[in-house]
């Protein structure tokens, strides 16, 4: 009997321990084994969003009204008490045996209760090949940064596959419609179909299970996923079939779009919500979505996204109402999430929808706000009584480069506190096309809801540096680091209001060579806004402090990134000098400067090899890991290689101008893809100067010959680029070399220090 009582007591203790465990305990254990024993977590349910830091004995107390806000409090504590900053380059830490005490209770509140994450493009530019381990880290990152309503678009090709099978489509029809892994975002946005496919059965199975894991974990942490909704997409084949039908009064020309092109790709058709068949597709879509992934509180839909020419007789208001009603039929409590981008939201939508039915994402609030702040996209009446979120876009194409709008972001955000058109602001959003870059901007953005009073950039950056690198940095090293960040925050991270460029300053290394190179991608709005020598000044200060911060992961990441930027900026200067040498017919200087340019490119490649985040091998390894057979692995690798280079086939790359949109300054890609382009270009020009080829005419009078006859301007770049996309040579994902030592060596070589 005594033994039974002892066993019962032990079982009761175990059950009590398990019942007391929270999702926050799991998050803490993933940060550092044993970390959950160092905190006391207190959940105080209520409508007011808050977190509170306190102390009980030797343990830190974190309170909040939900798990996301508690996680936000943990992140705040780790940064500003323990000097531990968790972000994409490092989501794990070694916490001290005894945590620094919270001497005085600290409380933060916010009425910005909705905090969104992701752009559809993020799912293809950053995460198409992520598995559960990486997604688990990302969900932890979201919780720590206060995100509670992220877009959850993984696996929606599975919904569509099932819908099409129920409608009687063949497997070939499905394969022709659904895009490959690296291009699913643009298929979901109705830009293309089929490109990058077909996907094997194993892909659909993996992604369905992955999405279920993602949603389950999100809900455990009080995160409400935003699932894709239905707003009319149908296969282009359906459009063609419908157009061929005769005698069916439902097939009027205004009820369904004609087949259109997007930068050379065939777009899916659009079944107008006014068409009776719309409800059939919508019902099937939501039925499968709910069956696979459950109901959602929010659904994301962007009808007529980037569509300029709508049918003149289309009842747009009726379209919006039909889309909304189809969503509410699936979940009567759901809210529509819609992007504020370009021509959207249209006035008809603002007029037709009732307050509370829709939330608008003001997608580019730090640069082109629509809500009422001055900008080129300013709406005179804002969102006219509808709820909206203040969003930061920051990155396009997942391009690599330091970039930010610190002053503009802070000013625009705090303007919402007093501006009459901002009264329906409900939260913030991160809407980047690519993630895992410029962590400083995301730390700043995610803290804004919790900072009631406006602060100075200098004050915030000073504290950011201490949080990012720790509290115990050598005094002389801290002076250098603070000096470097002051330079960066006043220059490259302070893009001005007069500049409307999209994302980072593009590296000249990634441009297709010509005599007038400036941007790398076709649609870049890039403008010069900072002195390129300032990044070298900042890099020099970090290099000087480097030996005192060996082993500090955040510092080593930033050191490599800042030195990378300094080299890219110097290369642009050297490029302009080299072009001037050619036009001046200065053979000796041209040879020297062109060789200097190529040297810088190879130094860049060597530097970036020291961090896995900057290696093309990491991207390719992620892609190949999703395949179960050699053919699948090769197919996913092709997807990965094409997206970051040509993006499409010859027509879409060149005529459609998609090539290099997602260019990357990555180790391996620099040496094997960008270097051969520049080497060939410079050699042709050198041969012209040396008399081995006709001299390139310079000046307007020779423009026709300039374009037609010169071999430097008639290179078939696509023919050079495509073989790399088809190759399967191995690139290692694991970092090589010591980042501190290599960064110092590379910097000294590049800048003759």
Protein Blocks (a to p, Z undefined) as FASTA:
>chain_A
ZZmmmmmmmmmmmmmmmmmpcfklmmmmmmpghklmmpccdddddfbdcdddddehjbcc
dddfbfklmmmmmmmmmmmmnopacdfklccdcddfbacddfbacddddfblbccedjfk
lmmmmmmmccfklmmmmmmmmmmnopabdcdfehklmmmmmmmmmnopafklmmmmmccf
klmmmmmnopaghihpacdfklmmmmmmmmmmmmmmmmmnopacdddddehiacfklmmm
mmmpghiaklcfklpccdddeehiacdddddfkbmklmmmmmmmmmmmmmmnopafbdcd
dehihiabdcfklcfklmmmmmmmmmmmmomkbccddddehjbccfklmmmpcghjaccd
dfklmlmccklpacfkbcfklnnopacddddfkpghhiacddddfklmmmmmmmmmmmmk
lmmpgbdcdfbfbghiakllmmmmmmmmmmmbacdfklmmmmmmmmmnojkbcfklmmmm
mmmmmmmmmmmmmccfklccehjdddfklpccdfkbfbfbfklcbdcfbdfklmmmmmmm
mmmmmmmmghilklmmmmmmmmmmmmmmmmmmmmmmmmmmmmnopaklmmmmmmmmmmmm
mmmmmmmmmpmklcfklmmmmmmmmpcbfklmmmmmmmmmmmmmnopafklmmmnomgok
lgccdehjlmmmmmmmmmmmmmmmmmmmnopaccddedjklmmmmmmmmmklmccfklmm
mmmmmpccdcdfbdgdjfklmmmmmmmmmnoZZ
